């Protein structure tokens, strides 16, 4: 999910931007026209929202202004609050930030992000820290049975600083144990910002949550319908700690049971699975899941931050039909917080693609994210279907082949259901190392149905696949503020994905 590098030409008809459009940038340049790019970080805490401007002077950002089938590239001048790009004519241009490209006409573009916690918190670039854990009064420990019944999990969360961590252990407690004492446990930090420095004088506190699995009934296929939810929690007193990779984070607490809130839903898996062939004609049904997550400080800014899950449902691969059942979740957080539900159904290639020693499965998804009360108010089913008839250079993209050149044209048809406000075209390189697949993403308005990749974007002799996402989220505006508007609710999207192709 980390886009970098690349350029593109987007078109929904026979003309390329700037090559026939009245407002495509081919007329006289207005020397007084400028574009301002800002990137504020909005820190959300119990004290409200604090806005801190980012320094963009070293950021990999440029504008690409259509000039026939080529681009004029502009670099920005650092100014108070952001970067200013001068002499930008009216019409569409690309704003490139690393490997993400946003087609836009805006004169003010916001690369800002939302974060949880106080703005003066300090983070150490670590993804793991040793932990000395002494946790008591747990619900009876459950050992892992399967990915649909994962048993007990322990999480560490805070909203005073930006942290989410899962806890690992040197030796797993026995089934039925009600304590977790491990001087050699480990915390794995997953927010991408590193490990926080905790400051008792600033009131920094941590939650420790326990999740257990419960069987709620029977799946349409006949197996057990299980889910995992928060069953006990402790909100630790404030303390100071500076992570250094060696000193253990002290976690000592007596957890208390968390009351369970019941709810019912009708989850129409068959309304997701019926779009399998639009996602990819040869694709197979993959896994589907549902999670309930806390929305710190309410819904005003959407689903901001990541504080773990309140409930998880992971269904067996290929599950279909309808689930009408009753669940319950625990919520240890303040009543002023919200609860967000997210549902996904995935499809994947029927056979793996092996690059070196790494196995890949090209895939696509259908996603829904909304306030929990809105999500379960009626049957859970997609709000938009995948784009259709994906092509590369006018040839069926669902069949593997060697493309004729390293600058293919990617095109598609609109979804059969729903109205896309945005398309996201992801070009994903499949690699042999076990790191994130290099991915370029192009964000274009919902009336565009073609992307032309320029020379030099794709590496020779390499393996790729393309995923095109139809996004119908009513408040998502990647042409203006891609990050903060992506967190506004509701969010609905669906993917079509190609077979792999190889460059010459």
C-alpha positions, -999 to 999 in steps of 0.1 A, spaced: 0 0 0 30 23 -5 28 40 -40 59 54 -55 72 69 -89 56 70 -123 36 91 -148 5 85 -168 -18 100 -195 -55 96 -187 -83 96 -213 -119 86 -217 -120 94 -254 -98 96 -285 -79 127 -272 -53 128 -246 -54 155 -219 -41 187 -234 -45 173 -270 -78 187 -281 -96 196 -249 -106 233 -248 -95 235 -212 -66 210 -214 -38 234 -210 -30 241 -246 -38 278 -246 -17 307 -234 -1 302 -200 -13 326 -173 19 336 -156 -1 347 -125 -16 313 -119 -2 292 -91 -10 260 -72 -4 257 -35 2 222 -20 -1 219 18 2 189 41 -11 196 76 -12 168 102 -44 169 122 -38 154 156 -70 142 173 -71 139 210 -95 144 239 -85 181 238 -98 184 202 -80 187 169 -46 203 167 -33 212 132 4 212 126 18 221 91 43 197 76 75 209 61 73 199 24 107 212 14 121 177 11 89 160 -1 89 141 -34 61 162 -50 59 176 -86 32 187 -110 29 172 -145 10 195 -169 -3 179 -201 15 191 -232 2 171 -262 11 135 -253 40 146 -231 42 166 -198 57 198 -186 71 190 -152 71 217 -124 89 216 -91 76 237 -62 90 265 -42 89 262 -4 67 288 11 51 293 45 27 263 49 37 243 18 49 243 -18 39 268 -44 39 259 -81 39 289 -105 28 294 -141 3 265 -140 -23 270 -167 -60 263 -162 -71 227 -168 -62 193 -156 -27 184 -143 -12 155 -123 0 161 -88 26 134 -81 34 125 -45 60 97 -45 43 69 -65 7 83 -63 -7 104 -92 -38 126 -87 -55 140 -117 -69 174 -106 -77 210 -115 -75 223 -79 -55 254 -71 -50 242 -35 -42 206 -30 -41 191 5 -18 161 13 -26 164 50 -33 134 72 -52 126 104 -34 111 134 -43 101 169 -26 116 200 -10 147 212 11 166 186 42 169 207 46 131 212 80 116 202 84 83 183 114 60 181 119 43 147 113 8 161 87 -18 150 93 -41 180 100 -37 217 106 -63 244 78 -64 270 77 -75 306 41 -86 310 21 -94 341 -15 -95 332 -41 -111 355 -78 -118 357 -80 -127 320 -109 -146 305 -97 -183 301 -70 -185 275 -79 -200 241 -52 -215 219 -53 -211 181 -76 -235 163 -78 -220 128 -78 -186 111 -116 -185 116 -112 -194 153 -79 -178 163 -84 -180 200 -69 -154 223 -51 -122 212 -37 -93 233 -35 -57 220 -20 -25 233 -37 7 223 -36 44 232 -52 77 221 -28 98 241 -1 88 217 -5 72 183 1 35 190 -14 1 181 5 -30 190 -2 -67 192 15 -87 220 36 -118 212 50 -143 237 79 -166 242 57 -194 253 19 -195 249 -2 -199 281 -20 -232 285 -57 -234 275 -78 -221 304 -51 -200 320 -63 -167 334 -30 -149 337 -2 -140 312 32 -136 329 61 -134 305 92 -113 311 102 -119 275 71 -109 256 72 -86 227 51 -56 213 48 -52 176 40 -16 165 18 -14 134 9 23 129 39 30 107 51 58 130 73 36 153 73 32 191 60 61 212 79 77 241 54 77 270 54 107 293 36 104 327 36 142 331 15 144 299 -9 117 311 0 91 286 -19 59 292 -23 25 275 -52 2 271 -45 -36 272 -73 -56 256 -79 -93 254 -99 -108 225 -114 -143 226 -133 -164 201 -170 -174 203 -191 -197 181 -223 -179 171 -240 -206 150 -236 -224 117 -223 -212 84 -242 -217 51 -217 -243 42 -224 -262 75 -192 -253 95 -191 -233 127 -197 -195 125 -171 -180 148 -160 -145 157 -134 -129 180 -143 -100 202 -129 -79 231 -138 -97 264 -115 -80 290 -95 -48 293 -74 -26 315 -67 11 312 -32 15 328 -22 45 349 0 70 332 37 62 332 69 72 314 89 49 291 114 55 263 117 25 240 152 16 230 149 -20 216 164 -34 248 146 -21 279 113 -40 283 80 -21 282 65 -28 316 28 -39 313 13 -49 347 -25 -49 351 -55 -67 364 -80 -68 336 -117 -64 341 -145 -81 320 -160 -59 293 -198 -60 289 -209 -75 256 -233 -55 233 -255 -79 212 -265 -71 177 -281 -89 147 -273 -87 110 -281 -101 76 -249 -105 56 -257 -114 20 -225 -131 9 -242 -141 -23 -246 -105 -33 -209 -102 -32 -200 -135 -48 -222 -128 -78 -197 -102 -90 -168 -128 -92 -167 -128 -130 -168 -90 -133 -138 -89 -109 -120 -115 -131 -137 -141 -154 -114 -168 -142 -111 -157 -106 -122 -178 -76 -140 -169 -44 -115 -161 -17 -120 -150 19 -145 -126 33 -144 -108 67 -161 -83 89 -147 -61 117 -160 -36 142 -135 -10 151 -135 20 175 -139 55 161 -121 77 186 -139 109 196 -169 102 174 -177 103 137 -172 140 129 -140 133 109 -149 97 99 -128 67 109 -96 83 121 -66 64 135 -64 27 142 -71 13 177 -74 -23 169 -107 -42 166 -137 -48 189 -149 -77 168 -136 -98 139 -153 -124 117 -131 -143 93 -150 -167 70 -137 -198 53 -125 -194 18 -153 -196 -8 -181 -191 18 -214 -181 1 -251 -177 8 -266 -156 36 -256 -152 72 -284 -141 95 -271 -143 130 -266 -126 164 -232 -115 176 -219 -95 205 -188 -72 210 -170 -56 239 -162 -20 239 -139 -6 267 -137 29 253 -157 60 263 -193 62 252 -185 94 232 -165 73 207 -182 56 177 -181 22 163 -173 16 126 -180 -16 106 -159 -27 77 -168 -57 54 -147 -71 26 -151 -99 1 -121 -109 -20 -115 -128 -52 -82 -142 -64 -65 -159 -93 -71 -197 -95 -34 -205 -97 -4 -189 -80 22 -168 -98 57 -178 -86 85 -152 -89 117 -165 -75 107 -183 -43 77 -160 -36 41 -171 -44 17 -144 -55 -21 -145 -61 -34 -115 -81 -66 -104 -64 -94 -79 -60 -119 -69 -33 -153 -54 -26 -152 -32 4 -178 -14 26 -170 8 56 -196 27 75 -209 35 110 -219 3 126 -255 14 131 -258 23 94 -241 -9 82 -264 -33 100 -296 -12 96 -304 -33 65 -289 -63 46 -251 -60 42 -245 -60 4 -222 -41 -21 -229 -5 -30 -209 -7 -62 -197 -36 -85 -163 -40 -101 -153 -23 -134 -157 -45 -164 -138 -57 -195 -103 -47 -184 -80 -44 -214 -43 -37 -220 -35 -22 -254 -71 -31 -264 -65 -68 -257 -83 -89 -230 -63 -83 -198 -77 -114 -181 -53 -135 -202 -16 -137 -194 7 -125 -221 38 -105 -229 28 -69 -237 42 -54 -269 58 -24 -253 67 -9 -219 40 18 -222 7 -1 -224 -28 16 -225 -51 3 -197 -88 6 -203 -121 -6 -188 -158 -2 -188 -179 13 -160 -194 -10 -133 -228 -26 -140 -240 -14 -106 -234 19 -88 -218 51 -99 -180 56 -95 -169 90 -83 -132 79 -87 -112 52 -103 -79 40 -88 -56 23 -113 -29 3 -95 0 -12 -114 16 -38 -92 50 -54 -98 54 -90 -86 88 -95 -70 109 -123 -56 117 -107 -22 93 -107 7 87 -70 8 58 -48 -3 52 -51 -40 62 -19 -58 29 -2 -68 20 28 -88 -14 43 -83 -33 68 -106 -64 85 -92 -88 98 -119 -124 111 -119 -152 86 -125 -158 97 -161 -123 86 -172 -119 50 -184 -84 49 -198 -48 53 -186 -19 55 -209 15 47 -193 45 66 -206 79 51 -215 102 42 -187 75 34 -161 76 -4 -164 109 -22 -160 119 -46 -188 116 -83 -183 94 -78 -152 60 -93 -141 30 -71 -133 -7 -71 -129 -33 -43 -129 -61 -36 -105 -88 -10 -113 -109 1 -84 -143 17 -88 -149 39 -58 -184 52 -51 -177 68 -17 -197 100 -16 -172 121 4 -139 108 -11 -121 136 -31 -86 124 -41 -85 153 -66 -84 177 -36 -75 160 -3 -68 123 -8 -60 112 27 -84 130 50 -114 125 27 -106 88 24 -116 85 61 -150 100 57 -180 77 58 -194 58 41 -168 42 18 -177 17 -9 -154 3 -36 -150 -28 -59 -120 -41 -79 -114 -58 -112 -79 -73 -117 -59 -86 -146 -39 -117 -152 -2 -112 -149 16 -97 -179 53 -95 -186 72 -66 -202 96 -73 -231 
